[in-house]
C-alpha cells in the first residue's frame, strides 16, 4: 500500500485533500468503507519567574487516523 504523507500545512483545503486521498487508498486496498480523521494543533507557552519571562516554547502537531 502506498504511503500517505502527513499534512505539512494546516490549510483546510490541504487537510481535506489528504483525508480524501487516504480514504481512496483504503478503499483501493479493499475496505468497504473508510473514515479519515485529521487534526492540527499549535501551542505557545510562556514561563514567568520573578515578574519576567523566563522561557517561551512553541509547539505544533499534526495527525491522521483511518478507520
PyMOL commands that set and color helices and strands:
alter all, ss='L'
color gray80, all
select helices_A, chain A and resi 12-28
alter helices_A, ss='H'
color red, helices_A
select strands_A, chain A and resi 36-49+52-66
alter strands_A, ss='S'
color yellow, strands_A
deselect
rebuild
show_as cartoon
